[in-house]
Each structure stands twice: as structure tokens, then as C-alpha cells.
Amino acid sequence: MTASLTLYMLAASVLAGLGIYGVLIAGHLLRKLLALNLLGMAVLLMLITLGARGTGAPDPVTQAMVITGIIISISATSLALALLLALQRVTDETHLDAEPLPPVGEDGDAAGSR
Amino acid sequence: MQLAPAELLLSLVFAPLLAAIAAVMLGARAGRLLAVMVCLVLAIQLLFLGQRFSADGPFDLALAGIAPPLGIRLALDGLNLLLLWLVTLVYLGTSLHAWASIGAGARGTAFWPPWLLMLSALNGLLLSGDLFTMYIGLEIASLSGISLIALDRKADALRAAMRYLLLAMLGSLVYLLGVAVVYAITGALDFALAGSRLPGGAVTIAALLLMTGGLLLKSAIFPLHGWLPPAHGSAPPPESAVLSALLVKVSLYMLYRIWFWMEVPVAGLVSAGQLLAAMGAGALVYGSIAALRQQQLKYLVAYSTVAQLGYLMLVFALPGAWQGTIYHLLAHGLAKAAMFLAAGNMIWALGSDRLDRLPGLDRHIPASVFAFALAAVSLMGLPPSGGFTAKWLMLTAAWAAQAWVWVLLLLTGSLLTAAYLFRVFALTFAPRSPRRRAQPVRRPHPLMELSALALAMLAIGMGFSGTPLLDVLALPPQLLPGAAPGLPAPLHLTPGAP
């Protein structure tokens, strides 16, 4: 592996580290989402670096995988943004609190009861 | 007689995909009709494909005639044939439920296209013969599933969908990283091809660790289960049924393919398998106790899924339990889908999902309560039911391997399941308090009750069809090291043979 490829791999590793750190630490959902995108790009950068084959033509399989990966990442991000907008409209929240359990309060309103 | 061509495999993926696109263009009324029709068409195609399978054995299809590593290979063997049947039957039942409970109104417009898209993705994932195509299938299925959780835009459901989406993205990126490493060392993505080229050593372990970790997060295996109960508990009932019966199962299916089909030459695999099985044991105990403590019906059923997924991890420590494990996967899929539909009907009738509102319900919607009871019989593992056969097979395997801890755990698991499900029955059959007697009870649409009942009957019916089903289920080519001797000859898929 040449020096420039090592550089790409190092950059990808740093980006992946930053992404994972961000997902775990960030509170605001938009930040979490940006961090996940960073992680995604790191994985794709790693993939495309792996496809380099010296001076010859790059490996087409990794390129196809990366294009597919980008499309999936765009769809996931747009779904997440739509959910975030809806969440903000309905609850006025932009953070997920650390309470995965529902309140066992008054009338636990039934999902799908309409 | 002419056997079905291998090209028929393609239509398992493309029929629902085209129906999804048509549902976007033609609207909800056409969408729900298409969903039911597609399920029926898939069932007919599976009959033909199953006939070819029983005549010829496993077969595959290289898309556009291009062999792996560049091309995509679809393959059918006993394992995915059974899972495709599970997907089709569960989808047929839940689509009929959704026909009435979601309908063709504004909710239907948002419901039917992702619903069909998820079906297409599930079929694609099950048929694909390589690590990357499975990833695409899992992503499309998860994203459509998540958008359906948030169908009603309720605060709880939106939070659950968001949490699920973030963890699902994280899980799949970690998995993808593992796939990238596999491709870097082997230059192949096909299970058999990549597996045969994998060297032993640290890099292979890292790849296996990354792929397994990502998939464990997506299958909600204890202690990574936190996202599951709110997501499955707050989705519309047909969606909860499909999430619990199918979506968490297909990521486990991917785990099985990676562990048992890739023939990874790593020495520490046995102890790693023990660790995975220990996580399953944790899921079994924790999920059951959490289910006992729930106050809301759908959350109870959702925690039951967390617990029952634990059984599916047993096979990593006890390869002899392979048939029992897959039988449990199928029986649990049918029973849990029926249970979520029945629970949805009970909640619909009461307008509340609190357990203390249940008393007296058996008189108002006996069919749904009966469906819940039949599903419970299978989940508890009482004979005759699919759940009983599955647990019997697992118990026999544990007994034969003299794994007494697992014998004890399997029995405890059944007892705990009975405990939390009998809690529901005790409440349902209790007399209504005078204060509550005046409250109105809505009657669900007959389709909603019949679909739950039909799926529950299928779960019970699996108790009578053990031998034919187990015959279809070919053993994986190479079980973990230390597999019981005397297993039938391994079965190899030929990579790239068009």
C-alpha cells in the first residue's frame, strides 16, 4: 500500500472515530445525524481506498458498493430528517431523553386505536 | 413435468417492488388490493419453487448471467425456502388485518407503499447469496419498517422510530465496515467464495466481530435490545406483527449465514459461540421478567419478543439444536404475529392498552381472545403446537450434549413465558368491575379477528407438520467446530454456477 493510500485509510479511521464519538456524545438529534453521516462517509472512504489497485484501473465492485452505500445513506438521512421534523412539531423536542420506557400514567393511549 | 425456471426467484423480489411503485401511483385503494394479491401470487410461486427444490435440491441464479464476484447471485435452499414461506404467510395475514385496520383512507396512502417495499426487501435479503446484497435488503426493510412505525405521528411512536433509526444506521454501518474488511482480504462477497478464501488471524476476527456486532444490534439481542419494546409497542398492530415476526429474524438469519456458511477458520469460534449463547440466555431471563412487569398489553408482547429471541442464540453453543432453532424461528414468527394482531384487536376494542382494563373482554371479542390464547399455547411450548415441537427439539439437543445449564434455562424460559401470558388471561377472564361495566366496547372488523385467528391456527398447525418441514431444512454445510458426529452429509451451494 502506497503512502497516499495509507493517508486515506488514516483519514477514514479518524473520521470513523469522530463519527462514533459524536453519535454517542451528542444530545441534539441533528448532531447525532451528522455524526452518523460522518461515520458513513468514513466507511465508504475506506471501501473506495480498498478498491485502488496500484496503477491499474480501480476495482469496479467497490465503486458499485460505494454508490449504493451513498444512496442508502441519503435515504436514511432524509427519513431521519423527516422524523426529526415531525417529532419537533408534535412534541417540541429535539433530544431523545434517556427514558426508553413509556410512562405508566393515566390513559396509556393505544397505538393504532383509531 | 416441467419444473419452475430459476428465473422465478427474481419475481419474488420484483413482484412486490412493482406493486409498491403501483401503490404510490394508484393510491391506497389499489395498494391494499395489490398487497393481498401479491401475497397470494408469492404463495403460488413458492409452491412451484418448492416443487423444484424437492426434485432438484438447492439451486441458484446469477443475475444477468454475470457470476460473482462482480454479479449478484440469488440462491434457494431449504433454510430460505422455509423463511420465504414464513414471510409470505405472515404478510398475507397481516395484510388482511391492515385491509380493515389501516384501510384505504389517508393512513392507507402512507401505509401500503412502504409495506410492499418492505416485503420486496425481505425477499431479496433472504434470497441473496452475498454479504452486500443482504445489507441492501436489510437497509430497505429497516427504513420502510421505521417509516411505518411513525405512521400515526404520535409522540411515543415518533420517539421510538427515531431511536430505532439511529441505532439501525449505526448497526448497519458497523456491519458494512466488516463487509469491507472481508472484501479487502478475499476480493469476494459471496458467502461460500469469501469464506473459502478467508485466512485465519486477527483481520478475520475483526471482520467477524464487526459484522456480528452490527447484526446483534439490529436483531435486538440482549443487552442491545433497548430500542425494540418502544418501537414494536407503539407501531400500528400489523406493523408490530411484521417487525417482531420477520424483521428482527432476518438479521439473525444473516448472522446464521455468516457463522455457519462462511466456514471461517478461526480457532476461538467455539468460545465466541458460547458468548453469543450466553447473551441469548440473558435475553431469555431478562425479557421474560421485564414482560412480567409491564402494565401495557403491547409492551408485554414486545418484551416477550426480546425474551423469545434468546432461544435463537442457543444454536451458537449447541450446533445440534439447529433444527429446533429454525423451527422455533418459524413457530415464533407465526405465533407472535397472531399475538400482536390479537392484542391490537383487544386494544382497539377497549380504546386503551392498559392491562387493568382487560377484565370481561372475553365476552365481547371471543375470537380475538381465542387467537391470543392459541398463540400463547405455541409461545409457552404446550403440545400440540409449533412452539412445543421447537422446544422439544432444542431440549433433546441440549440433553444429548449434556448441557444441563441449557436444559434448565429452556425449562425456566417456558415457565416464565407461561407466567407472563397467564397474567393476561387471568385479567381477561376476570369479571368486569361495576364501574367499568358502562364503558363501551368497540367490535373490531371481522377481517381483523379472522386474520389473527388464522395465523394462530398456523402456529398450532406447525405442531402436526414437523417431519415434512424438518426434511426441507437442510443442515448448514459446516456447523461449528465440535458439531455432533453423524450429521447428514453437508450441502454445498456452487458459487457462480448459472
Interface residues (C-beta under 8 A of the other chain):
Chain A: A16 I20 V23 L29 K32 L33 L36 L39 G40 V43 M46 L47 L50 P60 V61 T62 M65 T68 G69 I72 S75 A76 L79 A80 L83 L84 A86 L87 V90 T91 E93 L96 P100 L101 P102 V104 D107 G108 D109 A110 A111 G112 S113 R114
Chain B: P69 L70 S101 R107 F132 I136 E139 L143 I146 S147 A150 D152 R153 K154 A155 D156 A157 L158 R159 A161 M162 R163 L165 L166 M169 L170 L173 L176 L177 A180 Y183 A184 L189 G226 W227 P229 P230 G233 S234 A235 P236 P237 S240 Q295 Q296 K298 Y299 G344 I347 W348 L350 G351 S352 D353 R354
